[in-house]
Amino acid sequence: MACFNSAIKPGLRALATLCLYCALPAVALDKPHILVFLADDLGWNDVGYHGSHIQTPNIDQIASAGIELDRFYVQPTCSPTRTALMTGKSPISLGVIGPINKHSRNSVPLEEKLLPEYLNEQGYQSFLVGKWHLGKRTRAHLPNARGFEHAYGSLTGGVGYWSKIHGGGYDWHRNGEVVRETGYVTHLVVDEIRALIAARRVEQPNFMYVAFQAPHLPNEAPAATIEKYGHLEEGRAVHAAMVDEMDVAIGEILHIYEEADMLNNTIVFFMSDNGGAVPPNPDPALQSPPEKLALMLDSWFGRPIPPFPIPGLEFITSNVLDGRSDNAPLPGGKTQLWEGGVRVPAAIWMPGKLEQSQHVGFFSVSDVLPTLLDLVGASAVIPADLQGRSQVAALTGNPTKPADYVVADLLDGFALYHWPWKFVDKGEMMLFHLVDDPLEQNNVLDDFPEVAADLDRRLANWPYGDAPGPPWSDILFDPDTFGGAETRAPWLNDIED
């Protein structure tokens, strides 16, 4: 595909760890490769094909060459979405309802089988490049212990793009060992993938999970790319540059696959982990408590908020005020159960197999695992206890009733999707018909009492797992900051055997 960005960065790095791979029996390459791109905090209107001023030609090409998933739903924060992607189950049922804190002992339960483990049984070689954020308390929680033969990147919720620092500790690894590297994180992801594809076992199909940090905070990008968007407001210009860099990286990775003669036999899936982090609502009546607090602190102290006596106040304020995504026209954003927080840009492309179209039916992140297994001919191994369902029939012109889906607001409340209905319980109950009212402007609870009662029962009966969150003292006095100075040992030094 010549339309993809084909700029190749120099410096193919030899990976010493590849020599440790044990040789597996030869497997006939009768299954497609799988390439999953996961953006982090990408807004609905942060992609060109939704009308954004940010240039994303490679993401746009995936959507136009493949199937644009117009109603793709995730969770409003990162760890829950990644949990659903890796398990095919509801993260709420597994006790993951918010970001996993750097000190947390929580994780995707170890008894759960993850996507790479299913694929490995089908003869795949599985790689993770980028952000994990699904638990790191013990070695058993790390990606190499959960199906990934090779894992590279960060383990926590977000690092400085040049410093690789999270919460004061260095967080960059290769296969569970600290690796000190210079360079911009988005660029390093491409370099690693180039080396992995060059050294792959060519007799095996390949699963590559590319979990970008971009455009998650901190707002950092190469100066030349920021200058490209100099006509925008300063914060938005940096955000646009971060998205632009990710799109260029996607183009380079697709070119790597093309040069390796893999692209025409690859399932490409693109999605964001949640909606974009947006500035506070300008209407004071509609501002959430964190928005009100951040605006108040900013007016009192200016930025950054002084660290004494509570260092976490700047962390809270940054997360509220510094996000510069655009979710228009969808309401809300990251951490919220409104459409702007959970409906995200997504597309699936399988050259020569899935016809170019726009899929307007409901598709959730919990559906990805069974859909991929179905596409690679492994439908027989899809467990019956998943909350997600294969969407292959729907993608090939045979609409099916989607499974119910529940999302959790980070602060309070839940929403249940029973397509096309959305039932919200945030103390006040609301009901929306999303086909007729995609922007959630008309609460029709009183007009459809029987529907509301049915969905209320479904939500009440949803299986909820134990979800221990981090102590508020951790959030306030030792927050999960992104970037900054290195003030403690690398986080891998803190992991238990």
Order of alpha helices (4+ residues) and beta strands (2+ residues): beta-alpha-beta-alpha-alpha-beta-beta-beta-beta-beta-beta-alpha-beta-alpha-alpha-beta-alpha-alpha-alpha-beta-beta-alpha-alpha-beta-beta-beta-beta-alpha-alpha
